[in-house]
């Protein structure tokens, strides 16, 4: 009888080991090893004091409740993955954390947010795991180079820098500051702003030294071209913002209309100069000294009057070669300030004689964006010395 009781107990114990355990419930879930049935109580995890996420990591799947906040751990439940303790976070905490993640679909940022480093290391951008751009700790930007030597340092074996392109920089670029540079896509030239006016940058493979000379056309009053710029043309007036050809309608006299020596000193290759060595009255073109590669500086002095005292006027002088296939065009804008109704403006334009300009010459034009009278006082051609 005693052996029968022991056998019955062992059978009962065996059935418990092979079935589910329920606490405060007589119907434990068949898919669970342990079912808790209390309606107003919970499970209390082991409370520990972690010092880091890799402290005492035991079996994968182990649950604990951490009681300390130190290093990279804080109060709350943690689960082990066998290598590290990972904190189990609630939804509000998770939402807050997700809001700090940089999204590829756009972000709602604060004025204090930034992209960059918080230590003395450069910010590097890569594509296909190859560096393309970097921002150094001293603010220098390198494109195609890992050691930028200037504020912006660009290196490429098969490409180049493309400057901003604008069809009318003078009119379209507002608030220009000194040092700005832009490509004028209409006149096919580079322009820079010197703080007062937009000027043209010019270079040439033929840039060398030249037979020097200075020729100044300081024509008499009757021969000075004058333009009456008004809001509308007609009746002797010309419309504002429209280029007007500078033409000497009366014959130019080399004795009376050109400044005498020492101001005028014809280039040495012109032994017996005539006005035709400077200006062609048939084509109305201004001519260079006919030596290929010689640099010429053209100075145009303009007087203006009858301008509205409160207006600021932009006056532009243009020098171009209209003979195909040349596309050469260069201009400069000067400002007539407010507070005055009359004054003088000076323009400097540069040309280099080549096979397209020698003999054909240049058209010289002028325009104003403000109603006023403009008179061409003098035109000086300076021929730089050339070996």
Beta strands, then each sheet from edge to edge (+ up, - down):
strand 1: 21-23
strand 2: 34-36
strand 3: 47-48
strand 4: 63-66
strand 5: 76-80
strand 6: 85-87
strand 7: 123-127
strand 8: 130-135
strand 9: 141-143
strand 10: 152-154
strand 11: 165-166
strand 12: 181-184
strand 13: 189-193
strand 14: 198-201
strand 15: 213-217
strand 16: 226-230
strand 17: 238-239
strand 18: 244-245
strand 19: 279-280
strand 20: 285-286
strand 21: 295-305
strand 22: 313-320
strand 23: 329-336
strand 24: 343-352
strand 25: 363-368
strand 26: 372-383
sheet 1: 1+ 2+
sheet 2: 3+ 4+ 5- 6+
sheet 3: 7+ 8- 9+ 10+
sheet 4: 11+ 12+ 13- 14+
sheet 5: 15+ 26- 16+ 17+
sheet 6: 15+ 26- 21+ 24-
sheet 7: 18+ 25- 22+ 23-
sheet 8: 19+ 20-
end
